[in-house]
Amino acid sequence: MRLTQRFLFAFFALLLLAACDRAPTLPKLSSHDVIVAFGDSLTHGTGASIDSAYPAVLATLTGHTVINAGVPGDTTASALLRLPAVLTEHKPRLVLLCLGGNDMLHKQPAVQTENNLRLLVQTIRASGAEVVLIGVPEPKLFGGAPDCYTKLAKEMQLPLEDDIFNDVLKDNSLKSDPIHANAAGYRVVAERLNEFLREAGAL
């Protein structure tokens, strides 16, 4: 009997560990649900036409309305000021949050960027929308996304995609300049996000 009890305890402990390690999932979007891509120039599509920006390509791939709410030069601080109006106007079910690059360019304290990202996520969730966090690579050679994205994703149980822009911006054929993608690069971002959203259960 004791052996059986030990086996069952070990089995359920393994199940619990597996659940803890599982990536957060998203509720399935209905056909009329709106997605907002909220960010800076990487979301706006700087370096390509607006029709080539990743939100426009993602809309074609998913069949959903994807609002491009990207503002070049936006920081996490300025984004906090405009976010409520965007949420009120578009009433999204899902927000793709991609910010932090301009904070790094302006050498803002990392803790300030992290706190602002946390407030952005809290504001989005308070509106009833889900959040996907998209990491932005540091503007330096071989710079991946800072640890704050992983930290926030774990803390707030957020689906995190922190490789897309890092991979694209390491490939000269996918860049329009050192910190922006070109049309081909934004298409790669959209395709990767489409796959990510399907795996997370949203599509």
C-alpha positions as CSV (number, residue, x, y, z in Angstrom):
1,M,0.0,0.0,0.0
2,R,2.8,2.4,0.9
3,L,4.5,1.8,-2.4
4,T,1.3,2.6,-4.3
5,Q,0.8,5.8,-2.3
6,R,4.4,6.8,-3.0
7,F,3.9,6.1,-6.7
8,L,0.6,8.2,-6.8
9,F,2.3,11.0,-4.9
10,A,5.2,11.1,-7.3
11,F,2.8,10.9,-10.3
12,F,0.7,13.9,-9.2
13,A,3.9,15.8,-8.3
14,L,5.1,15.4,-11.9
15,L,1.8,16.5,-13.2
16,L,1.9,19.6,-11.1
17,L,5.4,20.4,-12.2
18,A,4.4,20.0,-15.9
19,A,1.5,22.4,-15.4
20,C,3.8,25.0,-13.8
21,D,6.1,24.8,-16.8
22,R,3.4,24.9,-19.4
23,A,3.2,28.1,-21.4
24,P,0.2,30.3,-20.6
25,T,-2.7,29.8,-23.1
26,L,-5.2,32.2,-24.6
27,P,-9.0,31.9,-25.0
28,K,-10.1,31.2,-28.6
29,L,-11.0,34.4,-30.4
30,S,-14.4,34.6,-32.1
31,S,-14.7,35.8,-35.7
32,H,-15.7,39.3,-34.6
33,D,-13.0,39.8,-31.9
34,V,-10.6,42.6,-32.5
35,I,-6.8,42.4,-32.1
36,V,-4.8,45.5,-31.3
37,A,-1.1,45.6,-32.0
38,F,0.1,48.2,-29.6
39,G,3.7,49.5,-29.8
40,D,6.2,51.8,-31.4
41,S,7.8,52.0,-34.8
42,L,8.3,48.2,-35.0
43,T,4.5,47.9,-34.8
44,H,3.8,50.9,-37.0
45,G,6.0,49.4,-39.7
46,T,8.8,51.9,-40.1
47,G,11.0,50.8,-43.0
48,A,8.1,49.6,-45.0
49,S,4.6,50.6,-46.2
50,I,1.7,50.6,-43.8
51,D,0.2,47.7,-45.8
52,S,3.5,45.7,-45.2
53,A,3.6,46.4,-41.5
54,Y,3.1,43.2,-39.4
55,P,-0.4,44.1,-38.1
56,A,-1.7,44.4,-41.7
57,V,-0.1,41.1,-42.8
58,L,-1.3,39.4,-39.6
59,A,-4.9,40.5,-40.4
60,T,-4.7,38.8,-43.8
61,L,-3.2,35.6,-42.3
62,T,-5.7,35.3,-39.4
63,G,-8.9,36.8,-41.0
64,H,-9.3,39.0,-37.9
65,T,-9.4,42.8,-37.6
66,V,-5.9,43.8,-36.4
67,I,-5.6,47.5,-35.5
68,N,-2.2,49.0,-36.0
69,A,-1.7,51.2,-32.8
70,G,2.0,51.6,-33.3
71,V,3.5,55.1,-32.8
72,P,7.1,55.7,-33.8
73,G,9.2,57.0,-31.0
74,D,6.8,55.8,-28.3
75,T,8.2,54.9,-24.9
76,T,6.5,52.8,-22.3
77,A,5.8,56.1,-20.4
78,S,4.1,57.8,-23.3
79,A,2.3,54.6,-24.2
80,L,0.7,54.6,-20.8
81,L,-0.9,57.9,-21.5
82,R,-2.5,56.9,-24.8
83,L,-3.4,53.3,-24.0
84,P,-6.8,54.0,-22.4
85,A,-8.1,55.9,-25.4
86,V,-7.0,53.0,-27.7
87,L,-8.8,50.4,-25.6
88,T,-12.0,52.5,-25.4
89,E,-12.1,53.1,-29.1
90,H,-11.3,49.6,-30.4
91,K,-12.5,47.4,-27.5
92,P,-10.0,44.6,-28.3
93,R,-10.2,41.0,-27.1
94,L,-6.5,40.6,-27.5
95,V,-3.6,43.1,-27.4
96,L,-0.1,42.4,-28.8
97,L,2.1,44.5,-26.6
98,C,5.5,45.4,-28.1
99,L,7.3,48.2,-26.4
100,G,10.6,49.0,-24.7
101,G,13.0,49.7,-27.6
102,N,12.9,53.5,-27.3
103,D,13.3,53.2,-23.5
104,M,16.6,51.4,-24.2
105,L,17.7,53.9,-26.9
106,H,17.1,56.7,-24.4
107,K,18.8,54.8,-21.7
108,Q,15.9,54.8,-19.4
109,P,16.4,52.8,-16.1
110,A,15.4,49.2,-16.7
111,V,13.3,49.1,-13.6
112,Q,11.3,52.0,-14.9
113,T,10.6,50.2,-18.2
114,E,9.6,47.0,-16.3
115,N,7.2,48.9,-14.1
116,N,5.7,50.7,-17.0
117,L,5.2,47.4,-18.9
118,R,3.6,46.0,-15.8
119,L,1.2,48.9,-15.7
120,L,0.4,48.6,-19.4
121,V,-0.5,44.9,-18.9
122,Q,-2.6,45.7,-15.8
123,T,-4.5,48.4,-17.8
124,I,-5.1,46.1,-20.7
125,R,-6.4,43.3,-18.5
126,A,-8.6,45.7,-16.6
127,S,-10.4,46.4,-19.9
128,G,-11.2,42.7,-20.3
129,A,-8.6,42.0,-23.0
130,E,-5.9,39.3,-23.1
131,V,-2.2,40.3,-23.6
132,V,0.6,38.8,-25.5
133,L,4.0,40.3,-24.6
134,I,6.5,40.7,-27.4
135,G,10.1,41.2,-26.4
136,V,12.3,43.8,-28.1
137,P,16.0,43.2,-28.4
138,E,18.6,45.5,-26.9
139,P,20.1,47.9,-29.5
140,K,23.6,46.4,-29.5
141,L,25.5,43.6,-31.2
142,F,24.1,40.2,-30.3
143,G,21.5,41.9,-28.0
144,G,18.6,39.7,-27.2
145,A,15.5,40.8,-25.3
146,P,16.3,42.0,-21.8
147,D,15.4,39.7,-18.8
148,C,12.5,42.0,-17.8
149,Y,10.3,40.5,-20.4
150,T,10.8,36.9,-19.1
151,K,10.4,38.1,-15.6
152,L,7.1,39.9,-16.3
153,A,5.8,37.0,-18.3
154,K,6.4,34.6,-15.4
155,E,5.1,37.0,-12.8
156,M,1.9,37.8,-14.7
157,Q,1.4,34.5,-16.5
158,L,1.7,36.1,-19.9
159,P,2.3,34.4,-23.3
160,L,5.7,35.7,-24.3
161,E,7.3,35.8,-27.7
162,D,10.8,37.3,-27.2
163,D,12.6,35.9,-30.2
164,I,10.8,37.3,-33.3
165,F,12.3,40.7,-33.6
166,N,15.7,39.5,-32.3
167,D,15.8,36.9,-35.1
168,V,14.6,39.3,-37.8
169,L,17.0,42.1,-36.9
170,K,20.0,39.8,-36.9
171,D,19.3,39.1,-40.6
172,N,20.4,42.0,-42.9
173,S,18.1,40.8,-45.7
174,L,15.1,41.4,-43.4
175,K,16.2,44.9,-42.2
176,S,15.6,48.4,-43.6
177,D,18.1,49.9,-41.1
178,P,19.9,48.7,-38.0
179,I,16.7,48.8,-35.8
180,H,13.8,48.3,-38.2
181,A,12.6,45.5,-40.4
182,N,11.7,45.8,-44.1
183,A,8.6,44.4,-45.7
184,A,10.0,40.9,-45.8
185,G,11.0,41.1,-42.2
186,Y,7.6,42.3,-41.0
187,R,6.1,39.4,-43.0
188,V,8.3,37.0,-41.0
189,V,7.1,38.7,-37.8
190,A,3.4,38.3,-38.8
191,E,3.9,34.6,-39.8
192,R,5.6,33.8,-36.6
193,L,3.0,35.6,-34.5
194,N,0.2,33.8,-36.5
195,E,1.8,30.5,-35.6
196,F,2.4,31.6,-31.9
197,L,-1.3,32.6,-31.5
198,R,-2.4,29.3,-33.0
199,E,-0.2,27.3,-30.6
200,A,-1.5,29.4,-27.7
201,G,-5.1,28.6,-28.6
202,A,-6.3,32.0,-29.7
203,L,-6.8,31.0,-33.4
